[in-house]
Structures are given as structure tokens and as C-alpha cells.
Amino acid sequence: MVVLDHLDELTRLLAPRPDVDGRMRGRLAVSALVMAAVRGPQLGGTAAELANAALALAHELLDRG
């Protein structure tokens, strides 16, 4: 559970606002980064493409908060 606790804390810190929408955006941003690392073969592309796409999506989610 320690890893999940750390991910929850990271999500809380990234949330652009302390409301439901902000927390969801923070959680989705973390999920995008994890997905790029774990689901690369299913998503396709190079490691650099996956990382760039995940970072761009995370920034978009957090900037719109």
C-alpha cells in the first residue's frame, strides 16, 4: 500500500484545484505517465514518442485546471 499512498499524495500535489475536477485531472495526469511506461507495446511508438505524448497530455490536463 505504500506505493498507492505515494501515488495518492502525488495526485493531490498535482491537482490544479482542490475540488473533484482538479483531483480527477491530477489523477489522470499521473495515469497518463504510468500508461506510457507500462502500456507502451499496446500503444505503439518509440519510448520517446510515448514519453512526449504522456507529458503533453499531463500538461494539458493540469493547465486546464
Biopython code that builds the backbone (N, CA, C, O; Angstrom):
import numpy as np
from Bio.PDB.StructureBuilder import StructureBuilder

atoms = [
    (1, "MET", "N", (0.807, -1.203, 0.000)),
    (1, "MET", "CA", (0.000, 0.000, 0.000)),
    (1, "MET", "C", (0.849, 1.266, 0.000)),
    (1, "MET", "O", (0.331, 2.349, -0.273)),
    (2, "VAL", "N", (2.111, 1.157, 0.293)),
    (2, "VAL", "CA", (2.965, 2.338, 0.346)),
    (2, "VAL", "C", (3.016, 3.029, -1.013)),
    (2, "VAL", "O", (2.961, 4.256, -1.087)),
    (3, "VAL", "N", (3.120, 2.254, -2.083)),
    (3, "VAL", "CA", (3.175, 2.844, -3.421)),
    (3, "VAL", "C", (1.883, 3.593, -3.713)),
    (3, "VAL", "O", (1.919, 4.707, -4.233)),
    (4, "LEU", "N", (0.746, 2.997, -3.385)),
    (4, "LEU", "CA", (-0.539, 3.659, -3.614)),
    (4, "LEU", "C", (-0.660, 4.934, -2.790)),
    (4, "LEU", "O", (-1.209, 5.930, -3.261)),
    (5, "ASP", "N", (-0.154, 4.909, -1.574)),
    (5, "ASP", "CA", (-0.172, 6.115, -0.746)),
    (5, "ASP", "C", (0.657, 7.215, -1.387)),
    (5, "ASP", "O", (0.253, 8.378, -1.387)),
    (6, "HIS", "N", (1.803, 6.861, -1.926)),
    (6, "HIS", "CA", (2.652, 7.855, -2.589)),
    (6, "HIS", "C", (1.987, 8.388, -3.857)),
    (6, "HIS", "O", (2.058, 9.584, -4.140)),
    (7, "LEU", "N", (1.344, 7.509, -4.616)),
    (7, "LEU", "CA", (0.632, 7.959, -5.819)),
    (7, "LEU", "C", (-0.530, 8.878, -5.455)),
    (7, "LEU", "O", (-0.782, 9.858, -6.155)),
    (8, "ASP", "N", (-1.235, 8.577, -4.378)),
    (8, "ASP", "CA", (-2.318, 9.451, -3.918)),
    (8, "ASP", "C", (-1.773, 10.820, -3.523)),
    (8, "ASP", "O", (-2.377, 11.845, -3.841)),
    (9, "GLU", "N", (-0.651, 10.842, -2.841)),
    (9, "GLU", "CA", (-0.036, 12.113, -2.446)),
    (9, "GLU", "C", (0.417, 12.893, -3.675)),
    (9, "GLU", "O", (0.218, 14.106, -3.742)),
    (10, "LEU", "N", (1.024, 12.215, -4.646)),
    (10, "LEU", "CA", (1.439, 12.872, -5.884)),
    (10, "LEU", "C", (0.233, 13.452, -6.607)),
    (10, "LEU", "O", (0.284, 14.578, -7.103)),
    (11, "THR", "N", (-0.845, 12.690, -6.667)),
    (11, "THR", "CA", (-2.076, 13.164, -7.298)),
    (11, "THR", "C", (-2.579, 14.419, -6.599)),
    (11, "THR", "O", (-2.975, 15.383, -7.253)),
    (12, "ARG", "N", (-2.565, 14.406, -5.277)),
    (12, "ARG", "CA", (-3.023, 15.568, -4.509)),
    (12, "ARG", "C", (-2.152, 16.793, -4.788)),
    (12, "ARG", "O", (-2.660, 17.906, -4.926)),
    (13, "LEU", "N", (-0.851, 16.580, -4.868)),
    (13, "LEU", "CA", (0.065, 17.689, -5.123)),
    (13, "LEU", "C", (-0.075, 18.248, -6.539)),
    (13, "LEU", "O", (0.085, 19.450, -6.751)),
    (14, "LEU", "N", (-0.372, 17.385, -7.500)),
    (14, "LEU", "CA", (-0.506, 17.820, -8.890)),
    (14, "LEU", "C", (-1.850, 18.460, -9.194)),
    (14, "LEU", "O", (-1.961, 19.235, -10.144)),
    (15, "ALA", "N", (-2.865, 18.154, -8.413)),
    (15, "ALA", "CA", (-4.211, 18.654, -8.693)),
    (15, "ALA", "C", (-4.187, 20.176, -8.811)),
    (15, "ALA", "O", (-3.741, 20.865, -7.894)),
    (16, "PRO", "N", (-4.668, 20.700, -9.941)),
    (16, "PRO", "CA", (-4.635, 22.151, -10.127)),
    (16, "PRO", "C", (-5.599, 22.898, -9.209)),
    (16, "PRO", "O", (-5.430, 24.093, -8.969)),
    (17, "ARG", "N", (-6.606, 22.200, -8.697)),
    (17, "ARG", "CA", (-7.565, 22.791, -7.755)),
    (17, "ARG", "C", (-7.953, 21.721, -6.743)),
    (17, "ARG", "O", (-7.852, 20.531, -7.042)),
    (18, "PRO", "N", (-8.393, 22.118, -5.552)),
    (18, "PRO", "CA", (-8.741, 21.135, -4.520)),
    (18, "PRO", "C", (-10.180, 20.625, -4.614)),
    (18, "PRO", "O", (-10.741, 20.178, -3.614)),
    (19, "ASP", "N", (-10.782, 20.685, -5.803)),
    (19, "ASP", "CA", (-12.137, 20.164, -5.966)),
    (19, "ASP", "C", (-12.093, 18.845, -6.739)),
    (19, "ASP", "O", (-11.017, 18.363, -7.092)),
    (20, "VAL", "N", (-13.256, 18.272, -6.996)),
    (20, "VAL", "CA", (-13.327, 16.978, -7.673)),
    (20, "VAL", "C", (-12.673, 17.047, -9.048)),
    (20, "VAL", "O", (-11.898, 16.160, -9.405)),
    (21, "ASP", "N", (-12.972, 18.079, -9.818)),
    (21, "ASP", "CA", (-12.391, 18.209, -11.159)),
    (21, "ASP", "C", (-10.869, 18.286, -11.093)),
    (21, "ASP", "O", (-10.175, 17.630, -11.870)),
    (22, "GLY", "N", (-10.357, 19.081, -10.173)),
    (22, "GLY", "CA", (-8.912, 19.213, -10.029)),
    (22, "GLY", "C", (-8.242, 17.913, -9.632)),
    (22, "GLY", "O", (-7.188, 17.562, -10.162)),
    (23, "ARG", "N", (-8.858, 17.193, -8.690)),
    (23, "ARG", "CA", (-8.292, 15.906, -8.267)),
    (23, "ARG", "C", (-8.339, 14.884, -9.395)),
    (23, "ARG", "O", (-7.409, 14.094, -9.558)),
    (24, "MET", "N", (-9.421, 14.896, -10.177)),
    (24, "MET", "CA", (-9.503, 13.976, -11.317)),
    (24, "MET", "C", (-8.428, 14.297, -12.348)),
    (24, "MET", "O", (-7.819, 13.390, -12.915)),
    (25, "ARG", "N", (-8.195, 15.576, -12.592)),
    (25, "ARG", "CA", (-7.150, 15.973, -13.539)),
    (25, "ARG", "C", (-5.773, 15.521, -13.054)),
    (25, "ARG", "O", (-4.962, 15.040, -13.845)),
    (26, "GLY", "N", (-5.513, 15.672, -11.774)),
    (26, "GLY", "CA", (-4.245, 15.206, -11.219)),
    (26, "GLY", "C", (-4.080, 13.709, -11.361)),
    (26, "GLY", "O", (-3.010, 13.228, -11.735)),
    (27, "ARG", "N", (-5.141, 12.967, -11.063)),
    (27, "ARG", "CA", (-5.080, 11.504, -11.154)),
    (27, "ARG", "C", (-4.915, 11.059, -12.604)),
    (27, "ARG", "O", (-4.153, 10.133, -12.880)),
    (28, "LEU", "N", (-5.619, 11.707, -13.536)),
    (28, "LEU", "CA", (-5.492, 11.357, -14.953)),
    (28, "LEU", "C", (-4.096, 11.681, -15.483)),
    (28, "LEU", "O", (-3.563, 10.945, -16.313)),
    (29, "ALA", "N", (-3.505, 12.773, -15.011)),
    (29, "ALA", "CA", (-2.148, 13.120, -15.437)),
    (29, "ALA", "C", (-1.159, 12.041, -14.995)),
    (29, "ALA", "O", (-0.303, 11.627, -15.777)),
    (30, "VAL", "N", (-1.274, 11.589, -13.753)),
    (30, "VAL", "CA", (-0.406, 10.512, -13.267)),
    (30, "VAL", "C", (-0.661, 9.237, -14.065)),
    (30, "VAL", "O", (0.280, 8.533, -14.430)),
    (31, "SER", "N", (-1.922, 8.942, -14.333)),
    (31, "SER", "CA", (-2.264, 7.739, -15.103)),
    (31, "SER", "C", (-1.673, 7.779, -16.504)),
    (31, "SER", "O", (-1.223, 6.753, -17.013)),
    (32, "ALA", "N", (-1.666, 8.946, -17.132)),
    (32, "ALA", "CA", (-1.089, 9.064, -18.477)),
    (32, "ALA", "C", (0.400, 8.737, -18.458)),
    (32, "ALA", "O", (0.899, 8.060, -19.358)),
    (33, "LEU", "N", (1.102, 9.207, -17.450)),
    (33, "LEU", "CA", (2.536, 8.935, -17.349)),
    (33, "LEU", "C", (2.805, 7.456, -17.089)),
    (33, "LEU", "O", (3.722, 6.875, -17.670)),
    (34, "VAL", "N", (2.006, 6.851, -16.219)),
    (34, "VAL", "CA", (2.168, 5.427, -15.926)),
    (34, "VAL", "C", (1.817, 4.596, -17.157)),
    (34, "VAL", "O", (2.506, 3.627, -17.473)),
    (35, "MET", "N", (0.745, 4.978, -17.851)),
    (35, "MET", "CA", (0.317, 4.234, -19.032)),
    (35, "MET", "C", (1.405, 4.212, -20.095)),
    (35, "MET", "O", (1.631, 3.177, -20.723)),
    (36, "ALA", "N", (2.073, 5.320, -20.304)),
    (36, "ALA", "CA", (3.137, 5.372, -21.311)),
    (36, "ALA", "C", (4.258, 4.398, -20.972)),
    (36, "ALA", "O", (4.848, 3.785, -21.861)),
    (37, "ALA", "N", (4.545, 4.261, -19.690)),
    (37, "ALA", "CA", (5.627, 3.364, -19.274)),
    (37, "ALA", "C", (5.213, 1.900, -19.309)),
    (37, "ALA", "O", (6.007, 1.037, -19.681)),
    (38, "VAL", "N", (3.980, 1.618, -18.925)),
    (38, "VAL", "CA", (3.540, 0.230, -18.763)),
    (38, "VAL", "C", (2.893, -0.336, -20.021)),
    (38, "VAL", "O", (3.046, -1.522, -20.315)),
    (39, "ARG", "N", (2.185, 0.484, -20.753)),
    (39, "ARG", "CA", (1.410, 0.007, -21.902)),
    (39, "ARG", "C", (2.036, 0.372, -23.242)),
    (39, "ARG", "O", (1.346, 0.383, -24.262)),
    (40, "GLY", "N", (3.309, 0.666, -23.255)),
    (40, "GLY", "CA", (3.994, 1.033, -24.489)),
    (40, "GLY", "C", (3.770, 0.079, -25.639)),
    (40, "GLY", "O", (3.446, 0.529, -26.737)),
    (41, "PRO", "N", (3.929, -1.235, -25.439)),
    (41, "PRO", "CA", (3.723, -2.170, -26.547)),
    (41, "PRO", "C", (2.312, -2.105, -27.135)),
    (41, "PRO", "O", (2.138, -2.245, -28.346)),
    (42, "GLN", "N", (1.309, -1.894, -26.289)),
    (42, "GLN", "CA", (-0.057, -1.806, -26.785)),
    (42, "GLN", "C", (-0.331, -0.479, -27.489)),
    (42, "GLN", "O", (-1.139, -0.421, -28.416)),
    (43, "LEU", "N", (0.333, 0.574, -27.054)),
    (43, "LEU", "CA", (0.110, 1.897, -27.625)),
    (43, "LEU", "C", (0.909, 2.120, -28.900)),
    (43, "LEU", "O", (0.488, 2.869, -29.781)),
    (44, "GLY", "N", (2.063, 1.469, -28.995)),
    (44, "GLY", "CA", (2.926, 1.644, -30.162)),
    (44, "GLY", "C", (3.792, 2.884, -30.015)),
    (44, "GLY", "O", (3.655, 3.651, -29.061)),
    (45, "GLY", "N", (4.678, 3.062, -30.969)),
    (45, "GLY", "CA", (5.581, 4.209, -30.944)),
    (45, "GLY", "C", (6.859, 3.910, -30.190)),
    (45, "GLY", "O", (7.003, 2.873, -29.544)),
    (46, "THR", "N", (7.771, 4.841, -30.292)),
    (46, "THR", "CA", (9.049, 4.710, -29.600)),
    (46, "THR", "C", (8.901, 5.177, -28.151)),
    (46, "THR", "O", (7.900, 5.790, -27.783)),
    (47, "ALA", "N", (9.899, 4.881, -27.350)),
    (47, "ALA", "CA", (9.884, 5.326, -25.956)),
    (47, "ALA", "C", (9.806, 6.850, -25.882)),
    (47, "ALA", "O", (9.106, 7.399, -25.030)),
    (48, "ALA", "N", (10.523, 7.528, -26.770)),
    (48, "ALA", "CA", (10.497, 8.993, -26.786)),
    (48, "ALA", "C", (9.114, 9.514, -27.171)),
    (48, "ALA", "O", (8.621, 10.473, -26.576)),
    (49, "GLU", "N", (8.487, 8.881, -28.166)),
    (49, "GLU", "CA", (7.142, 9.304, -28.575)),
    (49, "GLU", "C", (6.131, 9.099, -27.451)),
    (49, "GLU", "O", (5.278, 9.953, -27.207)),
    (50, "LEU", "N", (6.234, 7.964, -26.775)),
    (50, "LEU", "CA", (5.333, 7.690, -25.658)),
    (50, "LEU", "C", (5.523, 8.710, -24.536)),
    (50, "LEU", "O", (4.550, 9.231, -23.992)),
    (51, "ALA", "N", (6.769, 8.989, -24.198)),
    (51, "ALA", "CA", (7.053, 9.951, -23.133)),
    (51, "ALA", "C", (6.559, 11.340, -23.506)),
    (51, "ALA", "O", (5.949, 12.022, -22.682)),
    (52, "ASN", "N", (6.814, 11.764, -24.731)),
    (52, "ASN", "CA", (6.365, 13.086, -25.175)),
    (52, "ASN", "C", (4.848, 13.194, -25.172)),
    (52, "ASN", "O", (4.298, 14.210, -24.747)),
    (53, "ALA", "N", (4.169, 12.154, -25.644)),
    (53, "ALA", "CA", (2.706, 12.166, -25.662)),
    (53, "ALA", "C", (2.145, 12.210, -24.241)),
    (53, "ALA", "O", (1.203, 12.952, -23.963)),
    (54, "ALA", "N", (2.725, 11.417, -23.350)),
    (54, "ALA", "CA", (2.254, 11.386, -21.967)),
    (54, "ALA", "C", (2.474, 12.729, -21.277)),
    (54, "ALA", "O", (1.595, 13.214, -20.565)),
    (55, "LEU", "N", (3.631, 13.324, -21.484)),
    (55, "LEU", "CA", (3.907, 14.630, -20.878)),
    (55, "LEU", "C", (2.991, 15.712, -21.432)),
    (55, "LEU", "O", (2.503, 16.559, -20.683)),
    (56, "ALA", "N", (2.755, 15.687, -22.740)),
    (56, "ALA", "CA", (1.865, 16.678, -23.355)),
    (56, "ALA", "C", (0.452, 16.546, -22.794)),
    (56, "ALA", "O", (-0.189, 17.548, -22.477)),
    (57, "LEU", "N", (-0.028, 15.321, -22.674)),
    (57, "LEU", "CA", (-1.370, 15.100, -22.137)),
    (57, "LEU", "C", (-1.443, 15.524, -20.674)),
    (57, "LEU", "O", (-2.407, 16.171, -20.265)),
    (58, "ALA", "N", (-0.442, 15.170, -19.893)),
    (58, "ALA", "CA", (-0.427, 15.562, -18.482)),
    (58, "ALA", "C", (-0.430, 17.082, -18.343)),
    (58, "ALA", "O", (-1.164, 17.625, -17.517)),
    (59, "HIS", "N", (0.378, 17.771, -19.140)),
    (59, "HIS", "CA", (0.403, 19.241, -19.101)),
    (59, "HIS", "C", (-0.954, 19.811, -19.471)),
    (59, "HIS", "O", (-1.433, 20.743, -18.826)),
    (60, "GLU", "N", (-1.575, 19.262, -20.500)),
    (60, "GLU", "CA", (-2.888, 19.752, -20.928)),
    (60, "GLU", "C", (-3.927, 19.574, -19.817)),
    (60, "GLU", "O", (-4.716, 20.479, -19.546)),
    (61, "LEU", "N", (-3.921, 18.417, -19.188)),
    (61, "LEU", "CA", (-4.868, 18.171, -18.100)),
    (61, "LEU", "C", (-4.651, 19.132, -16.934)),
    (61, "LEU", "O", (-5.613, 19.630, -16.350)),
    (62, "LEU", "N", (-3.410, 19.387, -16.602)),
    (62, "LEU", "CA", (-3.111, 20.229, -15.447)),
    (62, "LEU", "C", (-3.243, 21.711, -15.758)),
    (62, "LEU", "O", (-3.593, 22.490, -14.872)),
    (63, "ASP", "N", (-2.971, 22.123, -16.997)),
    (63, "ASP", "CA", (-3.075, 23.532, -17.374)),
    (63, "ASP", "C", (-4.516, 24.005, -17.466)),
    (63, "ASP", "O", (-4.790, 25.191, -17.279)),
    (64, "ARG", "N", (-5.434, 23.103, -17.748)),
    (64, "ARG", "CA", (-6.837, 23.487, -17.884)),
    (64, "ARG", "C", (-7.552, 23.575, -16.545)),
    (64, "ARG", "O", (-8.735, 23.906, -16.478)),
    (65, "GLY", "N", (-6.834, 23.282, -15.504)),
    (65, "GLY", "CA", (-7.451, 23.324, -14.177)),
    (65, "GLY", "C", (-7.658, 24.723, -13.736)),
    (65, "GLY", "O", (-8.168, 24.956, -12.640)),
]
sb = StructureBuilder()
sb.init_structure("model")
sb.init_model(0)
sb.init_chain("A")
sb.init_seg("    ")
for serial, (resi, resn, name, xyz) in enumerate(atoms, 1):
    if name == "N":
        sb.init_residue(resn, " ", resi, " ")
    sb.init_atom(name, np.array(xyz, "f"), 0.0, 1.0, " ", f" {name:<3s}", serial, name[0])
structure = sb.get_structure()
